[in-house]
Amino acid sequence: MKIVQIAGYLGSGKTTLIIALSKKLAAQGTRVAILVNDVGVVPVDGAVMQEYGLTVKDIGGGCICCQVAGSLMKTLDTLAQDVRPDFVIIEPTGIAVPDSIRQTVLLSARKNPVEVGHTIVLFDTSRAVKLLTYDTLKRLVTLQVRDATIIGLSKTDLVAQEAIEEALPALREINENAEIVRLSTVSGEGVALLADRIARSAVTV
């Protein structure tokens, strides 16, 4: 099974994108499991789960990159043995550092048929200035973007092209190798492209 992370700061649009991507992947005949690391109800309703055959699990109790890494490993083990999805999409908390989660996935790969897929980090273009200038936020966003194999410029329907172009140099300074994809779950921009990237590629460990 291929493990994909969709990370990003709070409110960047992770959940909405994951649902859209999962629908596209499932419609292609692939089995998708979603792991949500958040408090509260798993944000995928029963009708969507039934129609698209999604498996959704909530790993609460802390951040999966530190406090509940063991729960993540156990959940991956269970999925590999009982569900055997083609893809597992992990949505960490908005303050998680993607590389820490990747290390946990690599531990699971020692005994399960696991591929490390893309780490997609969403950057909220509607809050670009705040995310890149407020010291505390900038440190966290830098850590997240640094670990991305794909940077998703989310909410592009809410901002002018100039605002996106102004953010690009700062993002490229943080991560010069990641592919950058414009995203809007409202217009659908970039969603099909991301689904294709997830389906076709794995990241070499």
Backbone as CSV, one residue per row, in Angstrom:
resi,resn,N_x,N_y,N_z,CA_x,CA_y,CA_z,C_x,C_y,C_z
1,MET,0.836,-1.185,0.000,0.000,0.000,0.000,0.875,1.240,0.000
2,LYS,0.414,2.266,-0.657,1.181,3.503,-0.810,0.680,4.522,0.209
3,ILE,1.619,5.118,0.953,1.270,6.071,1.992,1.513,7.484,1.488
4,VAL,0.482,8.307,1.537,0.551,9.686,1.077,0.176,10.602,2.236
5,GLN,0.961,11.635,2.450,0.618,12.641,3.453,0.056,13.883,2.779
6,ILE,-0.967,14.443,3.381,-1.433,15.770,2.975,-1.398,16.642,4.226
7,ALA,-0.338,17.436,4.323,-0.071,18.233,5.512,-0.287,19.705,5.204
8,GLY,-0.099,20.531,6.232,-0.257,21.968,6.060,-0.827,22.586,7.315
9,TYR,-0.617,23.881,7.454,-1.052,24.585,8.653,-2.583,24.574,8.765
10,LEU,-3.046,24.811,9.970,-4.476,24.818,10.274,-5.258,25.689,9.287
11,GLY,-6.342,25.119,8.753,-7.204,25.881,7.870,-6.734,25.994,6.439
12,SER,-5.742,25.195,6.065,-5.208,25.301,4.700,-6.033,24.530,3.674
13,GLY,-7.020,23.754,4.130,-7.902,23.052,3.202,-7.603,21.580,3.034
14,LYS,-6.932,20.986,4.009,-6.514,19.584,3.891,-7.695,18.628,3.762
15,THR,-8.660,18.756,4.660,-9.770,17.799,4.685,-10.577,17.833,3.392
16,THR,-10.896,19.033,2.935,-11.675,19.159,1.697,-10.927,18.547,0.516
17,LEU,-9.622,18.795,0.452,-8.823,18.236,-0.640,-8.754,16.720,-0.544
18,ILE,-8.587,16.192,0.651,-8.492,14.736,0.817,-9.769,14.052,0.352
19,ILE,-10.907,14.608,0.687,-12.170,14.017,0.245,-12.259,14.040,-1.278
20,ALA,-11.895,15.172,-1.891,-11.946,15.281,-3.351,-10.993,14.290,-4.013
21,LEU,-9.778,14.179,-3.481,-8.807,13.238,-4.048,-9.243,11.795,-3.859
22,SER,-9.774,11.499,-2.688,-10.208,10.124,-2.405,-11.324,9.698,-3.347
23,LYS,-12.255,10.601,-3.636,-13.328,10.295,-4.580,-12.769,9.985,-5.957
24,LYS,-11.810,10.789,-6.407,-11.232,10.563,-7.729,-10.483,9.239,-7.794
25,LEU,-9.701,8.958,-6.776,-8.937,7.712,-6.761,-9.864,6.503,-6.668
26,ALA,-10.874,6.580,-5.802,-11.811,5.470,-5.649,-12.615,5.234,-6.912
27,ALA,-12.940,6.314,-7.619,-13.698,6.183,-8.866,-12.904,5.456,-9.944
28,GLN,-11.585,5.412,-9.773,-10.717,4.698,-10.705,-10.563,3.218,-10.333
29,GLY,-11.269,2.812,-9.276,-11.235,1.411,-8.874,-10.190,1.076,-7.837
30,THR,-9.580,2.078,-7.231,-8.574,1.824,-6.211,-9.194,1.892,-4.821
31,ARG,-8.601,1.160,-3.898,-9.075,1.128,-2.514,-8.320,2.188,-1.707
32,VAL,-9.072,3.057,-1.055,-8.480,4.183,-0.347,-8.854,4.137,1.128
33,ALA,-7.840,4.324,1.979,-8.071,4.491,3.418,-7.581,5.876,3.810
34,ILE,-8.309,6.512,4.706,-7.962,7.854,5.174,-7.699,7.791,6.677
35,LEU,-6.551,8.304,7.097,-6.233,8.398,8.515,-6.257,9.867,8.912
36,VAL,-7.130,10.209,9.832,-7.289,11.597,10.272,-6.750,11.727,11.681
37,ASN,-5.817,12.631,11.885,-5.240,12.855,13.205,-5.824,14.146,13.769
38,ASP,-7.056,14.065,14.246,-7.721,15.264,14.740,-8.705,14.858,15.821
39,VAL,-9.136,15.833,16.572,-10.107,15.581,17.630,-11.514,15.741,17.067
40,GLY,-12.391,14.827,17.439,-13.771,14.962,16.997,-14.151,13.933,15.958
41,VAL,-15.259,14.197,15.289,-15.831,13.254,14.341,-15.017,13.244,13.056
42,VAL,-14.788,12.050,12.504,-14.113,11.943,11.222,-14.945,12.678,10.168
43,PRO,-14.336,13.639,9.435,-15.123,14.531,8.584,-15.449,13.969,7.207
44,VAL,-15.868,12.727,7.139,-16.335,12.142,5.882,-17.650,11.447,6.196
45,ASP,-18.740,11.887,5.578,-20.032,11.337,5.974,-20.235,9.923,5.437
46,GLY,-21.177,9.226,6.066,-21.396,7.818,5.756,-21.775,7.558,4.319
47,ALA,-22.544,8.462,3.724,-22.963,8.265,2.336,-21.767,8.278,1.396
48,VAL,-20.824,9.181,1.641,-19.616,9.242,0.814,-18.782,7.980,1.010
49,MET,-18.656,7.535,2.255,-17.885,6.327,2.540,-18.483,5.122,1.829
50,GLN,-19.814,5.006,1.891,-20.479,3.860,1.276,-20.379,3.907,-0.245
51,GLU,-20.597,5.087,-0.834,-20.580,5.202,-2.290,-19.206,4.931,-2.869
52,TYR,-18.179,5.409,-2.192,-16.826,5.303,-2.747,-15.988,4.210,-2.091
53,GLY,-16.547,3.502,-1.121,-15.835,2.395,-0.499,-14.619,2.819,0.300
54,LEU,-14.684,3.996,0.931,-13.545,4.502,1.681,-13.500,3.904,3.081
55,THR,-12.287,3.668,3.561,-12.072,3.280,4.952,-11.497,4.482,5.672
56,VAL,-12.145,4.915,6.751,-11.706,6.113,7.461,-11.451,5.764,8.924
57,LYS,-10.270,6.161,9.417,-9.929,5.945,10.821,-9.415,7.239,11.420
58,ASP,-9.798,7.464,12.667,-9.411,8.674,13.382,-8.358,8.310,14.423
59,ILE,-7.162,8.902,14.305,-6.113,8.673,15.296,-6.032,9.913,16.162
60,GLY,-6.751,9.926,17.264,-6.756,11.075,18.147,-5.809,10.874,19.313
61,GLY,-5.886,11.775,20.283,-5.087,11.640,21.486,-3.754,12.360,21.438
62,GLY,-3.485,13.062,20.369,-2.209,13.768,20.254,-1.766,13.809,18.815
63,CYS,-0.610,14.401,18.601,-0.080,14.541,17.247,0.640,13.269,16.829
64,ILE,0.344,12.745,15.631,0.931,11.470,15.213,2.414,11.575,14.881
65,CYS,2.958,12.794,14.836,4.391,12.879,14.596,5.172,12.775,15.903
66,CYS,4.470,12.680,17.040,5.190,12.555,18.308,4.405,11.724,19.331
67,GLN,3.310,12.286,19.901,2.659,11.615,21.024,2.037,10.266,20.685
68,VAL,1.454,10.137,19.497,0.741,8.894,19.183,1.304,8.205,17.942
69,ALA,2.630,8.296,17.775,3.268,7.617,16.646,3.029,6.114,16.711
70,GLY,2.983,5.581,17.940,2.726,4.152,18.097,1.351,3.766,17.581
71,SER,0.361,4.626,17.812,-0.988,4.357,17.305,-1.011,4.361,15.781
72,LEU,-0.225,5.243,15.176,-0.139,5.267,13.719,0.435,3.960,13.199
73,MET,1.499,3.484,13.830,2.101,2.221,13.385,1.114,1.062,13.509
74,LYS,0.407,1.003,14.633,-0.566,-0.080,14.828,-1.683,-0.004,13.794
75,THR,-2.126,1.216,13.496,-3.199,1.380,12.514,-2.723,0.964,11.129
76,LEU,-1.504,1.345,10.759,-0.956,0.931,9.463,-0.823,-0.586,9.390
77,ASP,-0.397,-1.192,10.495,-0.294,-2.657,10.537,-1.659,-3.301,10.303
78,THR,-2.682,-2.776,10.983,-4.034,-3.325,10.838,-4.544,-3.168,9.417
79,LEU,-4.338,-1.997,8.839,-4.780,-1.762,7.466,-4.078,-2.710,6.498
80,ALA,-2.783,-2.893,6.677,-2.020,-3.755,5.770,-2.497,-5.206,5.845
81,GLN,-2.887,-5.635,7.029,-3.263,-7.035,7.217,-4.735,-7.298,6.919
82,ASP,-5.610,-6.350,7.278,-7.045,-6.614,7.203,-7.755,-5.932,6.033
83,VAL,-7.353,-4.728,5.712,-8.054,-3.953,4.682,-7.321,-4.001,3.346
84,ARG,-6.007,-3.911,3.403,-5.148,-3.926,2.214,-5.545,-2.878,1.175
85,PRO,-5.576,-1.625,1.576,-5.907,-0.578,0.601,-4.750,-0.355,-0.366
86,ASP,-5.060,0.207,-1.506,-4.007,0.592,-2.441,-3.303,1.859,-1.960
87,PHE,-4.083,2.769,-1.368,-3.558,4.039,-0.895,-4.041,4.312,0.522
88,VAL,-3.141,4.840,1.343,-3.510,5.376,2.649,-3.147,6.852,2.624
89,ILE,-4.152,7.699,2.798,-3.922,9.144,2.836,-3.971,9.591,4.291
90,ILE,-2.870,10.156,4.758,-2.774,10.605,6.145,-2.971,12.112,6.205
91,GLU,-3.901,12.542,7.046,-4.069,13.967,7.323,-3.588,14.246,8.738
92,PRO,-2.355,14.748,8.904,-1.865,15.065,10.246,-2.476,16.366,10.750
93,THR,-2.239,16.670,12.005,-2.704,17.938,12.549,-1.989,19.094,11.854
94,GLY,-2.525,20.284,11.994,-1.957,21.437,11.326,-0.607,21.864,11.850
95,ILE,-0.171,21.283,12.980,1.133,21.652,13.533,2.149,20.515,13.402
96,ALA,1.806,19.483,12.651,2.700,18.335,12.513,3.815,18.622,11.525
97,VAL,4.970,17.967,11.761,6.119,18.051,10.858,6.138,16.769,10.017
98,PRO,5.991,16.877,8.708,5.821,15.692,7.856,6.934,14.660,7.950
99,ASP,8.186,15.086,8.111,9.270,14.100,8.103,9.184,13.157,9.296
100,SER,8.681,13.630,10.429,8.530,12.755,11.593,7.539,11.638,11.299
101,ILE,6.465,11.970,10.588,5.475,10.963,10.215,6.081,9.991,9.201
102,ARG,6.865,10.519,8.281,7.528,9.672,7.278,8.418,8.635,7.955
103,GLN,9.111,9.030,9.007,9.974,8.076,9.707,9.156,6.943,10.337
104,THR,7.988,7.265,10.861,7.112,6.234,11.409,6.625,5.293,10.317
105,VAL,6.304,5.848,9.148,5.888,5.021,8.014,7.013,4.073,7.604
106,LEU,8.249,4.562,7.619,9.377,3.713,7.249,9.557,2.560,8.232
107,LEU,9.273,2.803,9.510,9.328,1.716,10.487,8.284,0.655,10.165
108,SER,7.082,1.098,9.786,6.035,0.151,9.417,6.424,-0.645,8.177
109,ALA,7.178,-0.015,7.284,7.571,-0.671,6.033,8.511,-1.847,6.255
110,ARG,9.097,-1.941,7.438,9.995,-3.060,7.720,9.256,-4.400,7.770
111,LYS,7.959,-4.340,8.074,7.227,-5.606,8.148,5.963,-5.628,7.300
112,ASN,5.635,-4.517,6.656,4.442,-4.457,5.811,4.804,-4.000,4.398
113,PRO,3.994,-4.382,3.401,4.253,-3.956,2.024,3.849,-2.503,1.819
114,VAL,4.723,-1.598,2.257,4.409,-0.179,2.270,5.348,0.573,1.330
115,GLU,4.773,1.438,0.502,5.535,2.372,-0.318,5.371,3.766,0.259
116,VAL,6.462,4.527,0.276,6.373,5.921,0.695,5.990,6.757,-0.515
117,GLY,4.800,7.284,-0.491,4.329,8.121,-1.592,4.621,9.585,-1.339
118,HIS,3.931,10.449,-2.028,4.206,11.881,-1.945,3.833,12.472,-0.592
119,THR,4.590,13.488,-0.210,4.224,14.359,0.902,3.755,15.669,0.290
120,ILE,2.454,15.890,0.350,1.851,17.101,-0.224,1.604,18.077,0.920
121,VAL,2.229,19.222,0.849,2.063,20.242,1.885,1.286,21.409,1.293
122,LEU,0.153,21.724,1.904,-0.676,22.828,1.417,-0.199,24.147,1.998
123,PHE,-0.130,25.138,1.121,0.209,26.497,1.533,-0.980,27.382,1.179
124,ASP,-1.589,27.955,2.204,-2.806,28.749,2.045,-2.476,30.103,1.429
125,THR,-2.748,30.261,0.140,-2.399,31.508,-0.540,-3.192,32.702,-0.030
126,SER,-4.333,32.454,0.591,-5.137,33.571,1.102,-4.542,34.152,2.379
127,ARG,-3.570,33.448,2.969,-2.890,33.943,4.180,-1.376,33.983,3.979
128,ALA,-0.942,34.167,2.757,0.480,34.047,2.423,1.354,34.977,3.251
129,VAL,0.966,36.239,3.349,1.796,37.212,4.069,1.938,36.817,5.530
130,LYS,0.836,36.467,6.152,0.863,36.076,7.564,1.736,34.845,7.783
131,LEU,1.581,33.842,6.929,2.323,32.588,7.097,3.818,32.763,6.868
132,LEU,4.192,33.753,6.071,5.606,33.918,5.720,6.306,35.024,6.510
133,THR,5.561,35.737,7.343,6.184,36.849,8.075,6.046,36.743,9.596
134,TYR,4.979,36.168,10.121,4.846,36.010,11.570,5.854,34.970,12.037
135,ASP,6.727,35.321,12.955,7.872,34.469,13.293,7.494,33.041,13.646
136,THR,6.525,32.874,14.564,6.156,31.524,14.999,5.566,30.724,13.852
137,LEU,4.668,31.329,13.100,4.065,30.639,11.968,5.100,30.338,10.897
138,LYS,5.974,31.281,10.632,6.978,31.095,9.585,7.887,29.912,9.892
139,ARG,8.265,29.750,11.164,9.129,28.618,11.535,8.433,27.292,11.254
140,LEU,7.155,27.205,11.640,6.412,25.961,11.424,6.184,25.714,9.940
141,VAL,5.740,26.733,9.224,5.484,26.579,7.787,6.762,26.189,7.060
142,THR,7.890,26.754,7.471,9.170,26.402,6.856,9.474,24.920,7.053
143,LEU,9.272,24.413,8.266,9.509,22.997,8.532,8.610,22.111,7.677
144,GLN,7.346,22.520,7.536,6.408,21.715,6.753,6.754,21.743,5.266
145,VAL,6.957,22.939,4.726,7.228,23.077,3.295,8.549,22.408,2.919
146,ARG,9.503,22.464,3.803,10.813,21.849,3.548,10.697,20.355,3.261
147,ASP,9.724,19.699,3.885,9.569,18.245,3.746,8.702,17.837,2.560
148,ALA,8.151,18.783,1.834,7.191,18.476,0.764,7.884,17.924,-0.478
149,THR,7.233,16.958,-1.122,7.612,16.604,-2.487,6.721,17.348,-3.479
150,ILE,5.529,17.748,-3.007,4.634,18.602,-3.788,4.102,19.694,-2.861
151,ILE,4.214,20.940,-3.287,3.631,22.060,-2.550,2.327,22.430,-3.244
152,GLY,1.238,22.346,-2.519,-0.064,22.699,-3.077,-0.443,24.112,-2.682
153,LEU,-0.546,24.987,-3.655,-0.981,26.359,-3.388,-2.500,26.354,-3.293
154,SER,-3.015,26.298,-2.080,-4.454,26.120,-1.897,-5.200,27.455,-1.932
155,LYS,-6.508,27.351,-2.213,-7.430,28.491,-2.223,-7.045,29.543,-3.265
156,THR,-6.546,29.090,-4.403,-6.137,30.042,-5.443,-7.313,30.824,-6.015
157,ASP,-8.537,30.321,-5.795,-9.714,31.042,-6.281,-10.000,32.287,-5.453
158,LEU,-9.347,32.433,-4.301,-9.621,33.553,-3.408,-8.641,34.712,-3.563
159,VAL,-7.575,34.516,-4.339,-6.537,35.547,-4.397,-6.195,35.905,-5.841
160,ALA,-5.577,37.049,-5.999,-5.125,37.485,-7.317,-3.833,36.768,-7.690
161,GLN,-3.571,36.673,-8.966,-2.368,36.034,-9.458,-1.116,36.692,-8.870
162,GLU,-1.141,37.989,-8.662,0.020,38.702,-8.127,0.400,38.190,-6.736
163,ALA,-0.610,37.880,-5.916,-0.330,37.392,-4.568,0.358,36.034,-4.607
164,ILE,-0.045,35.200,-5.546,0.585,33.889,-5.693,2.028,34.046,-6.151
165,GLU,2.249,34.905,-7.125,3.594,35.107,-7.650,4.534,35.696,-6.601
166,GLU,3.996,36.509,-5.702,4.822,37.085,-4.639,5.267,36.026,-3.631
167,ALA,4.434,35.005,-3.417,4.773,33.959,-2.448,5.763,32.943,-3.001
168,LEU,5.808,32.774,-4.316,6.622,31.715,-4.917,8.109,31.802,-4.584
169,PRO,8.749,32.969,-4.646,10.184,33.009,-4.323,10.499,32.532,-2.909
170,ALA,9.649,32.901,-1.943,9.878,32.471,-0.562,9.729,30.955,-0.422
171,LEU,8.740,30.387,-1.107,8.544,28.942,-1.055,9.692,28.213,-1.745
172,ARG,10.171,28.762,-2.851,11.293,28.156,-3.562,12.585,28.239,-2.744
173,GLU,12.713,29.283,-1.946,13.889,29.392,-1.084,13.876,28.306,-0.018
174,ILE,12.696,27.969,0.450,12.572,26.917,1.455,12.769,25.536,0.835
175,ASN,12.172,25.320,-0.331,12.212,23.995,-0.972,12.335,24.206,-2.478
176,GLU,13.524,23.976,-3.003,13.762,24.251,-4.420,13.422,23.081,-5.330
177,ASN,13.136,21.907,-4.738,12.939,20.697,-5.542,11.488,20.269,-5.704
178,ALA,10.622,20.671,-4.798,9.235,20.204,-4.839,8.497,20.754,-6.055
179,GLU,7.598,19.936,-6.590,6.693,20.431,-7.622,5.670,21.348,-6.963
180,ILE,5.317,22.429,-7.629,4.321,23.353,-7.098,3.061,23.270,-7.959
181,VAL,1.917,23.047,-7.286,0.646,22.863,-7.980,-0.373,23.852,-7.430
182,ARG,-1.022,24.581,-8.318,-2.120,25.476,-7.917,-3.361,24.640,-7.634
183,LEU,-4.055,24.944,-6.527,-5.190,24.135,-6.105,-6.396,24.979,-5.724
184,SER,-7.550,24.515,-6.142,-8.814,25.070,-5.655,-9.850,23.952,-5.682
185,THR,-10.353,23.589,-4.523,-11.401,22.570,-4.494,-12.741,23.158,-4.919
186,VAL,-12.833,24.493,-5.000,-14.050,25.141,-5.479,-14.144,25.009,-7.000
187,SER,-13.081,25.382,-7.686,-13.075,25.300,-9.152,-12.592,23.941,-9.661
188,GLY,-11.932,23.186,-8.785,-11.371,21.898,-9.189,-9.964,21.989,-9.736
189,GLU,-9.416,23.190,-9.770,-8.066,23.369,-10.312,-7.056,22.522,-9.559
190,GLY,-6.293,21.726,-10.286,-5.195,20.970,-9.717,-5.551,19.649,-9.070
191,VAL,-6.832,19.397,-8.820,-7.222,18.179,-8.104,-6.935,16.935,-8.936
192,ALA,-7.318,16.948,-10.202,-7.061,15.792,-11.067,-5.559,15.562,-11.238
193,LEU,-4.794,16.644,-11.345,-3.345,16.519,-11.473,-2.742,15.862,-10.243
194,LEU,-3.178,16.287,-9.064,-2.665,15.675,-7.839,-3.046,14.206,-7.740
195,ALA,-4.282,13.879,-8.101,-4.710,12.473,-8.072,-3.824,11.634,-8.991
196,ASP,-3.482,12.182,-10.130,-2.599,11.471,-11.060,-1.209,11.298,-10.479
197,ARG,-0.676,12.343,-9.835,0.639,12.257,-9.207,0.663,11.191,-8.126
198,ILE,-0.397,11.155,-7.336,-0.478,10.157,-6.258,-0.519,8.759,-6.822
199,ALA,-1.321,8.560,-7.864,-1.522,7.229,-8.430,-0.293,6.688,-9.149
200,ARG,0.468,7.565,-9.766,1.545,7.117,-10.651,2.923,7.074,-10.030
201,SER,3.113,7.767,-8.929,4.476,7.919,-8.432,4.613,7.489,-6.983
202,ALA,5.798,6.972,-6.688,6.208,6.730,-5.302,7.548,7.396,-5.121
203,VAL,7.826,7.806,-3.895,9.066,8.483,-3.595,10.096,7.455,-3.154
204,THR,11.272,7.514,-3.715,12.319,6.564,-3.369,12.782,6.800,-1.944
205,VAL,12.850,5.731,-1.175,13.277,5.831,0.230,14.784,5.950,0.295
